Amino acid sequence: MALSTEQLAALRQAAHWYSQLNSGEAQPSEYSAWQAWLNAAPVNAWAWQQAERLQTRMSTPHAPATTRVLAVAAHGRHASRRRVVKAGLVLLGGSALGLGSYREMQHAPLLPDVRSGVGEQRWLTLKNGSRVLLNTASSVDIDETGEQPSVRLRQGEIMVEVPAQQRCSVMTRHGTVEAGHSRFSVRLLDDAGKLEVFGQQARVALASGQAMTVNNGQSCQFNGQGFSVVQALANAADAWSRGLLIVNDQRLDTFINDLARYRPGWLRCAPSVAGLRISGTYRLNDTDQILRALTTSLPVQVQARTRYWVTVTAA
């Protein structure tokens, strides 16, 4: 699949910013300029996500993207990590391999009907009374021309509340969720969709014709190949819809990854403290306060080059 000139340019810009911000010489003004670039267009946010995902792929030795990147890096034994990532983005941009999140952009206009910013949540009310809550950094298209409203989830996560005697469907690139009177959430992951049902039931249908009904208190993932095993919902799985992040004995790196969804910029956890455990209830509208609270409950410190470049490390 070929990328457009705009997407290729965004990948090159992302490679530049990644290299610059990891150089150890970046100034506060450059972090501010990077943040302005990141927020300027959806395609820029998409390109930056590829830089982050490439780091994860490089930890999987047999992944196709990793093999190609390491082949480039092998020509220079002392190549820095930022140069390897930059080379990887060029390769990925040229071949369009592994950029699964771009597939959704190919099948829809560049700008969605409704979107939420990082850390923002937005409620929508549809004509039949169904309510849709966009979680952080999410976007949807709305179609109310048919007998029942249809929501296309293009990015992120939504909670849907369907009133009695009404129906609503949520389309994703991985499958379509349909439900009558119910409460459920749908989230787009890198390679799958995730359905969680908090009231009544919802049905997932795939393009292949496969279908599955998920009941109250259950969750499953789905993609073009089929469904995962149905699992019981995690405790307080819908806390985000109340503006809360509730965890019980969770690994710190998992907690930080979840928190990063609600905070602009770059938030990471150092490997030395990744395995620490954390419990508590936190309000998502103040991520700075959450980070400060970590330092009082765990042997960690928060290193912030700027508000947009934060690492949690050992105290």
NULOKOL-728941 format. One record per atom (N, C-alpha, C): atom name; x, y, z. Coordinates in steps of 0.05 Angstrom, whole numbers. Each point is the difference from the previous one (the first is absolute). Layout:
BEGIN
CA_X_Y_Z $
...
This chain:
BEGIN
N_17_-23_0 $
CA_-17_23_0 $
C_18_25_0 $
N_-7_19_-17 $
CA_17_24_-2 $
C_-12_22_17 $
N_18_15_12 $
CA_-8_23_15 $
C_0_25_-17 $
N_-16_19_7 $
CA_-1_25_-15 $
C_24_17_6 $
N_4_21_-16 $
CA_22_18_4 $
C_-2_13_28 $
N_-24_5_9 $
CA_-4_13_26 $
C_9_-19_23 $
N_-7_-25_-2 $
CA_8_-19_21 $
C_30_-5_0 $
N_12_-2_-24 $
CA_29_-3_-1 $
C_14_24_12 $
N_-10_24_-6 $
CA_13_24_11 $
C_-3_0_31 $
N_-23_-9_10 $
CA_-4_-1_29 $
C_19_-20_13 $
N_5_-23_-13 $
CA_19_-19_11 $
C_28_11_1 $
N_8_15_-21 $
CA_26_12_0 $
C_3_21_22 $
N_-22_15_4 $
CA_0_20_22 $
C_2_-13_27 $
N_-15_-23_3 $
CA_1_-14_26 $
C_28_-11_5 $
N_13_-10_-21 $
CA_27_-10_3 $
C_19_23_9 $
N_-4_23_-12 $
CA_16_24_8 $
C_-4_6_29 $
N_-25_2_8 $
CA_-6_8_28 $
C_10_-21_20 $
N_-3_-26_-8 $
CA_10_-21_18 $
C_30_2_4 $
N_14_5_-22 $
CA_29_2_1 $
C_8_25_17 $
N_-14_22_-4 $
CA_7_25_13 $
C_-5_-2_31 $
N_-24_-11_7 $
CA_-7_-1_28 $
C_16_-21_16 $
N_11_-19_-14 $
CA_17_-20_13 $
C_30_6_-1 $
N_6_23_-11 $
CA_28_7_-4 $
C_14_8_26 $
N_-16_6_21 $
CA_12_10_25 $
C_7_29_-1 $
N_-6_13_-22 $
CA_7_29_-3 $
C_-24_17_-6 $
N_-24_-12_1 $
CA_-25_15_-6 $
C_-5_21_21 $
N_-9_23_-9 $
CA_-7_22_18 $
C_-30_1_5 $
N_-8_14_21 $
CA_-29_2_5 $
C_-16_10_-23 $
N_11_19_-15 $
CA_-14_10_-23 $
C_-6_-21_-21 $
N_19_-20_-2 $
CA_-4_-22_-19 $
C_-22_-19_8 $
N_-2_-5_27 $
CA_-22_-16_9 $
C_-27_13_-5 $
N_-1_26_3 $
CA_-24_15_-6 $
C_-7_-1_-29 $
N_21_2_-17 $
CA_-5_-1_-29 $
C_-9_-28_-8 $
N_12_-21_13 $
CA_-9_-27_-6 $
C_-29_-4_8 $
N_-8_10_23 $
CA_-27_-3_9 $
C_-20_14_-19 $
N_8_24_-10 $
CA_-17_14_-19 $
C_-3_-15_-26 $
N_23_-12_-9 $
CA_-2_-17_-24 $
C_-18_-24_4 $
N_3_-13_24 $
CA_-16_-24_6 $
C_-30_6_-1 $
N_-8_23_11 $
CA_-28_7_1 $
C_-11_13_-25 $
N_17_6_-19 $
CA_-8_15_-24 $
C_-19_-16_-18 $
N_4_-26_-1 $
CA_-16_-16_-19 $
C_-1_-29_9 $
N_-22_-14_-5 $
CA_-2_-28_7 $
C_22_-17_-13 $
N_9_7_-24 $
CA_20_-16_-13 $
C_27_2_15 $
N_5_23_13 $
CA_24_2_16 $
C_0_-18_25 $
N_-24_0_13 $
CA_-3_-18_23 $
C_4_-29_-8 $
N_-12_-7_-23 $
CA_4_-27_-10 $
C_29_-7_-5 $
N_15_18_-13 $
CA_28_-5_-6 $
C_16_-3_26 $
N_-6_16_20 $
CA_15_-2_25 $
C_-6_-26_14 $
N_-25_-10_-2 $
CA_-6_-26_11 $
C_17_-22_-13 $
N_6_3_-26 $
CA_17_-20_-13 $
C_28_-1_12 $
N_10_24_7 $
CA_27_1_12 $
C_0_-14_27 $
N_-22_3_16 $
CA_-2_-13_25 $
C_-3_-30_-3 $
N_-17_-8_-19 $
CA_-5_-29_-4 $
C_25_-14_-11 $
N_16_15_-15 $
CA_24_-12_-11 $
C_19_-9_22 $
N_0_15_22 $
CA_17_-7_23 $
C_-8_-27_10 $
N_-27_-4_2 $
CA_-10_-26_10 $
C_7_-22_-19 $
N_-3_5_-26 $
CA_6_-21_-20 $
C_30_-8_1 $
N_17_19_7 $
CA_28_-7_1 $
C_7_-18_23 $
N_-19_-4_19 $
CA_5_-19_21 $
C_-9_-28_-7 $
N_-11_-3_-25 $
CA_-9_-26_-10 $
C_19_-7_-23 $
N_20_-17_4 $
CA_21_-4_-19 $
C_-9_-10_-27 $
N_-22_-15_-1 $
CA_-8_-13_-25 $
C_-21_15_-15 $
N_-8_23_10 $
CA_-20_16_-15 $
C_13_11_-26 $
N_-16_0_-22 $
CA_11_9_-26 $
C_12_28_2 $
N_-13_19_13 $
CA_10_27_2 $
C_27_0_14 $
N_2_-16_22 $
CA_24_-1_16 $
C_23_-10_-17 $
N_-5_-21_-16 $
CA_21_-12_-16 $
C_12_21_-19 $
N_-17_15_-13 $
CA_9_20_-19 $
C_15_23_14 $
N_-11_8_23 $
CA_14_22_14 $
C_27_-9_10 $
N_2_-24_11 $
CA_26_-9_10 $
C_20_-4_-23 $
N_-10_-7_-24 $
CA_17_-2_-23 $
C_13_27_-6 $
N_-16_21_3 $
CA_11_27_-5 $
C_20_7_22 $
N_-8_-6_25 $
CA_18_7_23 $
C_26_-16_-1 $
N_0_-24_-11 $
CA_24_-16_-1 $
C_22_12_-15 $
N_-6_19_-18 $
CA_20_13_-16 $
C_16_20_16 $
N_-11_7_24 $
CA_15_19_17 $
C_-2_-10_29 $
N_21_-13_10 $
CA_-1_-13_26 $
C_-8_20_22 $
N_8_25_-3 $
CA_-4_19_21 $
C_-24_18_-5 $
N_-18_-9_-18 $
CA_-24_16_-6 $
C_-17_4_26 $
N_-8_24_5 $
CA_-16_6_24 $
C_-28_-11_-4 $
N_-15_-3_22 $
CA_-27_-10_-2 $
C_-18_18_-17 $
N_5_27_4 $
CA_-17_18_-16 $
C_5_-2_-30 $
N_26_-6_-7 $
CA_5_-4_-29 $
C_-13_-25_-10 $
N_0_-21_17 $
CA_-13_-25_-9 $
C_-30_4_-3 $
N_-13_14_19 $
CA_-28_6_-3 $
C_-5_17_-25 $
N_17_19_-5 $
CA_-3_17_-23 $
C_1_-17_-26 $
N_20_-18_-1 $
CA_2_-18_-23 $
C_-25_-17_-2 $
N_-10_-10_23 $
CA_-23_-17_-1 $
C_-25_14_-11 $
N_-3_25_8 $
CA_-23_16_-10 $
C_2_4_-30 $
N_24_5_-10 $
CA_4_3_-29 $
C_-8_-26_-14 $
N_9_-23_11 $
CA_-7_-25_-13 $
C_-30_-5_1 $
N_-12_5_24 $
CA_-28_-5_2 $
C_-16_19_-18 $
N_9_25_-2 $
CA_-14_19_-17 $
C_2_-8_-29 $
N_23_-11_-8 $
CA_3_-7_-28 $
C_-16_-24_-8 $
N_-3_-19_19 $
CA_-13_-25_-7 $
C_-29_-2_10 $
N_-6_17_20 $
CA_-27_0_13 $
C_-6_-27_13 $
N_21_-15_8 $
CA_-4_-25_14 $
C_-3_5_29 $
N_-19_-14_13 $
CA_-3_1_29 $
C_-14_24_10 $
N_-10_18_-17 $
CA_-13_24_10 $
C_-30_-5_1 $
N_-8_-19_16 $
CA_-28_-8_1 $
C_-19_23_6 $
N_8_19_17 $
CA_-18_21_8 $
C_-7_18_-23 $
N_16_-1_-22 $
CA_-6_18_-23 $
C_-23_-11_-17 $
N_-6_-26_3 $
CA_-20_-11_-17 $
C_-27_14_4 $
N_-6_8_25 $
CA_-25_14_5 $
C_0_27_-15 $
N_22_14_-1 $
CA_1_26_-13 $
C_-5_-3_-30 $
N_7_-22_-12 $
CA_-4_-4_-28 $
C_-29_-2_-8 $
N_-17_-9_19 $
CA_-28_-5_-6 $
C_-18_21_10 $
N_10_24_7 $
CA_-17_21_10 $
C_14_27_-6 $
N_-16_21_1 $
CA_12_27_-4 $
C_21_5_22 $
N_18_19_-5 $
CA_21_5_19 $
C_-11_10_26 $
N_-20_17_0 $
CA_-11_11_24 $
C_-26_-14_8 $
N_-2_-10_25 $
CA_-24_-13_9 $
C_-23_20_6 $
N_-24_-11_4 $
CA_-22_17_7 $
C_4_13_28 $
N_9_-17_19 $
CA_4_9_27 $
C_25_-13_11 $
N_16_16_15 $
CA_24_-11_11 $
C_4_13_28 $
N_16_-14_17 $
CA_7_10_26 $
C_30_3_1 $
N_10_19_14 $
CA_29_4_2 $
C_11_-18_22 $
N_26_0_2 $
CA_14_-16_21 $
C_-8_11_27 $
N_-10_-19_17 $
CA_-10_8_26 $
C_-28_10_1 $
N_-13_2_-23 $
CA_-27_11_-1 $
C_-20_-23_-4 $
N_-24_3_12 $
CA_-22_-18_-4 $
C_-25_16_-9 $
N_-15_-11_-20 $
CA_-22_15_-11 $
C_-25_-18_-2 $
N_-23_10_9 $
CA_-25_-14_-3 $
C_-15_9_-25 $
N_-12_-19_-14 $
CA_-18_6_-22 $
C_-26_-14_5 $
N_-22_13_-8 $
CA_-26_-12_1 $
C_-12_-3_-28 $
N_-6_-24_-8 $
CA_-11_-6_-26 $
C_-30_4_-1 $
N_-11_1_-24 $
CA_-28_6_-4 $
C_-19_-20_14 $
N_9_-25_3 $
CA_-18_-20_13 $
C_4_-1_30 $
N_16_19_11 $
CA_5_1_28 $
C_25_-15_10 $
N_13_-14_-18 $
CA_25_-14_7 $
C_21_21_7 $
N_17_-6_20 $
CA_21_18_8 $
C_27_-13_-6 $
N_19_16_-10 $
CA_26_-9_-6 $
C_21_17_14 $
N_18_-12_15 $
CA_21_15_14 $
C_26_-7_-14 $
N_13_21_-11 $
CA_27_-4_-12 $
C_20_2_22 $
N_17_-20_3 $
CA_22_1_19 $
C_23_17_-12 $
N_22_2_14 $
CA_22_16_-9 $
C_10_-7_-28 $
N_7_20_-16 $
CA_12_-3_-26 $
C_-16_-19_-18 $
N_-26_4_-2 $
CA_-18_-18_-15 $
C_-14_16_-22 $
N_-9_-14_-20 $
CA_-14_13_-22 $
C_-21_-19_-12 $
N_-23_12_-8 $
CA_-22_-16_-11 $
C_-13_15_-23 $
N_-13_-16_-18 $
CA_-18_11_-19 $
C_-28_-9_7 $
N_-20_17_-3 $
CA_-28_-7_7 $
C_-17_0_-24 $
N_-17_-22_-3 $
CA_-19_-2_-22 $
C_-27_-6_13 $
N_-19_20_-3 $
CA_-27_-3_11 $
C_-21_0_-22 $
N_8_-8_-24 $
CA_-18_1_-23 $
C_-18_-25_-1 $
N_9_-22_13 $
CA_-15_-25_-1 $
C_-20_-2_22 $
N_-12_-24_3 $
CA_-19_-5_21 $
C_12_1_28 $
N_26_-7_2 $
CA_14_2_25 $
C_27_14_-5 $
N_9_15_20 $
CA_25_14_-4 $
C_24_-19_-1 $
N_20_9_-15 $
CA_25_-15_-3 $
C_24_18_7 $
N_18_-10_15 $
CA_24_14_8 $
C_24_-15_-11 $
N_17_14_-15 $
CA_25_-12_-9 $
C_23_10_19 $
N_12_-19_14 $
CA_22_7_18 $
C_26_-1_-16 $
N_12_24_-3 $
CA_24_2_-16 $
C_25_-1_16 $
N_-2_8_25 $
CA_24_1_18 $
C_-10_0_29 $
N_15_-13_17 $
CA_-5_2_29 $
C_-21_-19_10 $
N_-18_11_17 $
CA_-18_-16_16 $
C_-26_16_5 $
N_-22_-14_0 $
CA_-26_12_6 $
C_-16_-17_19 $
N_-17_12_16 $
CA_-20_-13_15 $
C_-27_6_-12 $
N_-17_-20_-4 $
CA_-26_4_-13 $
C_-22_-9_19 $
N_-20_17_4 $
CA_-23_-6_17 $
C_-25_1_-18 $
N_-13_-23_-4 $
CA_-23_-1_-18 $
C_-25_-3_17 $
N_-20_18_-3 $
CA_-24_-2_16 $
C_-18_-23_-8 $
N_-20_-6_17 $
CA_-19_-21_-6 $
C_-14_4_-26 $
N_-5_-21_-14 $
CA_-15_0_-26 $
C_15_14_-22 $
N_26_4_3 $
CA_16_12_-21 $
C_24_-18_-7 $
N_13_6_-22 $
CA_23_-15_-8 $
C_22_19_-10 $
N_24_-9_0 $
CA_23_16_-9 $
C_22_-19_-9 $
N_16_8_-20 $
CA_22_-17_-8 $
C_26_17_-1 $
N_22_-14_5 $
CA_27_13_0 $
C_17_-15_-20 $
N_8_13_-21 $
CA_17_-13_-20 $
C_29_6_5 $
N_17_-19_-4 $
CA_29_3_2 $
C_13_-14_-24 $
N_25_4_-4 $
CA_14_-14_-22 $
C_2_-30_5 $
N_-5_-9_25 $
CA_2_-28_7 $
C_-27_-15_1 $
N_-22_15_2 $
CA_-26_-13_2 $
C_-20_20_9 $
N_-26_-8_2 $
CA_-22_18_7 $
C_-13_-10_25 $
N_-4_17_20 $
CA_-15_-6_24 $
C_-28_10_-2 $
N_-20_-17_5 $
CA_-28_8_-1 $
C_-13_-6_27 $
N_-18_17_9 $
CA_-13_-5_25 $
C_-26_15_2 $
N_-19_-12_16 $
CA_-24_14_8 $
C_5_14_26 $
N_-20_-1_18 $
CA_3_13_27 $
C_25_-12_14 $
N_20_16_3 $
CA_25_-10_12 $
C_19_23_6 $
N_22_-8_13 $
CA_22_19_5 $
C_26_-15_-6 $
N_16_11_-18 $
CA_25_-15_-8 $
C_21_20_-9 $
N_25_-9_0 $
CA_22_17_-11 $
C_14_-15_-22 $
N_11_15_-19 $
CA_15_-11_-22 $
C_26_16_-2 $
N_22_-15_-1 $
CA_27_13_-2 $
C_15_-11_-23 $
N_14_17_-15 $
CA_18_-9_-21 $
C_28_-4_11 $
N_9_-25_-3 $
CA_28_-6_7 $
C_16_0_-26 $
N_26_-6_2 $
CA_16_0_-25 $
C_-10_-20_-20 $
N_-7_-24_8 $
CA_-7_-22_-19 $
C_-27_-12_6 $
N_-16_12_16 $
CA_-26_-11_6 $
C_-18_21_12 $
N_-26_-7_2 $
CA_-19_16_14 $
C_-5_-14_27 $
N_-9_15_20 $
CA_-6_-11_26 $
C_-28_9_8 $
N_-17_-19_7 $
CA_-27_5_9 $
C_-2_-7_30 $
N_-11_18_16 $
CA_-6_-5_28 $
C_-30_7_4 $
N_-15_-19_13 $
CA_-29_4_3 $
C_-5_4_30 $
N_-14_23_6 $
CA_-6_7_28 $
C_-29_-1_6 $
N_-17_-8_-19 $
CA_-28_-3_4 $
C_-13_-14_-23 $
N_-16_-20_5 $
CA_-14_-16_-20 $
C_20_-15_-17 $
N_0_4_-27 $
CA_18_-14_-17 $
C_4_15_-26 $
N_21_-8_-15 $
CA_6_12_-26 $
C_11_-22_-18 $
N_-4_3_-26 $
CA_8_-20_-20 $
C_21_11_-18 $
N_21_-15_-5 $
CA_22_8_-18 $
C_-2_-17_-26 $
N_-1_13_-23 $
CA_0_-14_-25 $
C_24_8_-16 $
N_13_-20_-12 $
CA_24_4_-17 $
C_-7_-1_-29 $
N_17_11_-17 $
CA_-5_0_-29 $
C_-2_-28_-11 $
N_13_-19_14 $
CA_0_-28_-9 $
C_-26_-14_5 $
N_-18_13_15 $
CA_-25_-13_8 $
C_-1_-11_28 $
N_24_-2_12 $
CA_1_-9_28 $
C_-13_20_18 $
N_-13_-10_21 $
CA_-13_18_19 $
C_2_-12_28 $
N_-1_18_20 $
CA_1_-8_28 $
C_-17_19_17 $
N_-15_-11_19 $
CA_-14_16_19 $
C_15_1_27 $
N_4_24_10 $
CA_15_5_25 $
C_-20_11_20 $
N_-1_-13_23 $
CA_-20_7_21 $
C_11_19_21 $
N_-18_10_16 $
CA_7_18_22 $
C_23_-12_17 $
N_20_17_5 $
CA_22_-10_17 $
C_22_-14_-15 $
N_-2_0_-27 $
CA_20_-14_-16 $
C_14_18_-20 $
N_23_-9_-10 $
CA_15_15_-20 $
C_12_-19_-20 $
N_6_9_-23 $
CA_15_-16_-20 $
C_13_19_-20 $
N_21_-11_-14 $
CA_13_14_-21 $
C_-8_-14_-27 $
N_1_16_-22 $
CA_-8_-11_-26 $
C_16_13_-22 $
N_5_-15_-21 $
CA_12_11_-25 $
C_-10_-17_-23 $
N_13_4_-23 $
CA_-9_-14_-24 $
C_2_-30_1 $
N_17_-10_19 $
CA_3_-29_2 $
C_-19_-13_19 $
N_-12_15_18 $
CA_-18_-12_19 $
C_-1_14_27 $
N_-5_-15_21 $
CA_-5_11_26 $
C_20_-12_21 $
N_6_16_20 $
CA_15_-11_22 $
C_-19_-15_19 $
N_12_-13_20 $
CA_-17_-13_20 $
C_-14_22_16 $
N_-26_-4_5 $
CA_-16_19_16 $
C_10_-1_29 $
N_5_24_11 $
CA_10_2_27 $
C_-18_17_17 $
N_2_-4_27 $
CA_-15_17_19 $
C_12_27_0 $
N_-16_21_3 $
CA_10_27_1 $
C_19_4_24 $
N_20_16_-4 $
CA_18_7_21 $
C_-15_18_20 $
N_8_0_25 $
CA_-12_17_20 $
C_1_30_-8 $
N_-22_14_1 $
CA_-2_29_-6 $
C_10_5_-29 $
N_-7_-18_-18 $
CA_9_4_-28 $
C_-12_25_-13 $
N_-24_8_10 $
CA_-13_24_-11 $
C_5_25_16 $
N_20_0_18 $
CA_5_23_17 $
C_7_25_-17 $
N_13_-5_-23 $
CA_8_23_-16 $
C_-25_17_-9 $
N_-23_-13_-2 $
CA_-24_15_-8 $
C_-10_18_22 $
N_11_-3_24 $
CA_-6_18_23 $
C_24_18_6 $
N_19_0_-19 $
CA_23_17_4 $
C_20_-10_20 $
N_0_-27_4 $
CA_18_-12_20 $
C_18_-21_-12 $
N_22_-4_13 $
CA_18_-23_-6 $
C_3_-15_26 $
N_-11_-24_1 $
CA_-1_-16_25 $
C_17_-25_-5 $
N_20_-5_17 $
CA_18_-23_-3 $
C_3_-14_27 $
N_5_-26_-2 $
CA_5_-16_24 $
C_23_-18_-5 $
N_22_6_13 $
CA_25_-16_-2 $
C_9_-3_-29 $
N_0_22_-14 $
CA_8_0_-28 $
C_29_7_-3 $
N_14_-12_-20 $
CA_27_7_-6 $
C_2_30_-7 $
N_22_13_8 $
CA_2_28_-5 $
C_3_6_-29 $
N_14_-16_-16 $
CA_2_6_-28 $
C_-27_-2_-14 $
N_-17_-19_8 $
CA_-27_-1_-11 $
C_-16_24_7 $
N_2_9_25 $
CA_-14_24_9 $
C_9_24_-16 $
N_26_4_-3 $
CA_11_23_-15 $
C_-9_-1_-29 $
N_-1_-23_-12 $
CA_-9_-2_-28 $
C_-29_9_-2 $
N_-17_-8_19 $
CA_-28_9_0 $
C_-2_30_5 $
N_15_10_19 $
CA_0_29_6 $
C_9_16_-24 $
N_19_-10_-15 $
CA_11_15_-23 $
C_-21_6_-21 $
N_-21_-16_-1 $
CA_-22_6_-19 $
C_-14_26_6 $
N_1_9_24 $
CA_-15_24_9 $
C_18_24_3 $
N_24_-2_-9 $
CA_19_22_4 $
C_15_6_-26 $
N_1_25_-9 $
CA_15_6_-25 $
C_29_-4_4 $
N_14_-7_-22 $
CA_29_-3_1 $
C_9_-28_6 $
N_23_-3_12 $
CA_14_-25_3 $
C_2_-7_30 $
N_-14_-20_9 $
CA_1_-9_28 $
C_9_-29_0 $
N_22_-6_14 $
CA_11_-27_0 $
C_9_-7_28 $
N_4_-26_4 $
CA_9_-12_25 $
C_26_-14_-4 $
N_20_6_17 $
CA_26_-12_-2 $
C_-2_-30_7 $
N_15_-17_-14 $
CA_-1_-29_6 $
C_6_-7_29 $
N_17_16_13 $
CA_8_-6_27 $
C_-24_1_20 $
N_-21_14_-7 $
CA_-23_2_18 $
C_-26_-12_-12 $
N_3_-11_-24 $
CA_-24_-10_-14 $
C_-16_-21_16 $
N_14_-16_16 $
CA_-14_-21_14 $
C_-12_7_27 $
N_3_25_8 $
CA_-13_8_25 $
C_-30_-2_-3 $
N_-14_-5_22 $
CA_-29_-3_0 $
C_-14_25_11 $
N_-23_6_-11 $
CA_-14_24_8 $
C_-30_-6_2 $
N_-13_12_20 $
CA_-29_-2_4 $
C_-10_28_6 $
N_-25_5_-7 $
CA_-12_26_7 $
C_-21_9_-20 $
N_-12_23_6 $
CA_-20_12_-17 $
C_10_28_-7 $
N_2_6_-26 $
CA_12_25_-9 $
C_-19_15_-19 $
N_0_26_1 $
CA_-17_16_-17 $
C_16_7_-25 $
N_-12_-6_-23 $
CA_14_3_-26 $
C_2_29_-9 $
N_-15_18_13 $
CA_1_28_-9 $
C_25_15_10 $
N_17_-14_16 $
CA_24_13_10 $
C_23_-20_1 $
N_12_-4_-23 $
CA_22_-20_-1 $
C_25_9_14 $
N_4_26_3 $
CA_22_10_15 $
C_-2_-9_30 $
N_-24_2_10 $
CA_-5_-8_28 $
C_5_-30_3 $
N_-9_-16_-20 $
CA_5_-29_2 $
C_30_-5_1 $
N_15_13_-16 $
CA_29_-4_0 $
C_13_8_27 $
N_-10_22_11 $
CA_10_8_26 $
C_-7_-20_22 $
N_-24_-12_-2 $
CA_-8_-20_19 $
C_17_-25_-1 $
N_10_-6_-24 $
CA_18_-24_-2 $
C_24_3_17 $
N_11_24_2 $
CA_25_4_15 $
C_-4_-2_30 $
N_-25_1_9 $
CA_-5_-2_29 $
C_-7_-29_8 $
N_-7_-16_-20 $
CA_-9_-28_7 $
C_20_-21_-10 $
N_19_8_-18 $
CA_19_-19_-11 $
C_28_13_1 $
N_21_-16_0 $
CA_27_10_0 $
C_8_9_-29 $
N_-13_20_-10 $
CA_5_10_-27 $
C_2_30_0 $
N_10_11_-21 $
CA_0_29_-5 $
C_-9_5_-28 $
N_-10_24_-5 $
CA_-9_7_-26 $
C_19_20_-13 $
N_13_-8_-21 $
CA_19_17_-14 $
C_-14_12_-24 $
N_-3_26_0 $
CA_-14_15_-21 $
C_18_20_-14 $
N_8_-6_-25 $
CA_15_20_-15 $
C_-18_23_-6 $
N_-25_-6_-8 $
CA_-21_19_-3 $
C_-25_-15_8 $
N_-23_14_0 $
CA_-26_-13_5 $
C_-5_-23_-20 $
N_12_2_-23 $
CA_-6_-19_-21 $
C_21_-23_-2 $
N_19_0_18 $
CA_21_-21_-2 $
C_7_-9_28 $
N_-14_-21_9 $
CA_1_-8_29 $
C_7_-29_2 $
N_18_-6_19 $
CA_8_-28_5 $
C_-2_-5_30 $
N_-12_-23_8 $
CA_-1_-8_28 $
C_23_-19_5 $
N_18_7_18 $
CA_24_-15_5 $
C_3_-6_30 $
N_20_-15_7 $
CA_5_-6_29 $
C_8_25_15 $
N_-9_2_25 $
CA_7_23_16 $
C_29_-1_9 $
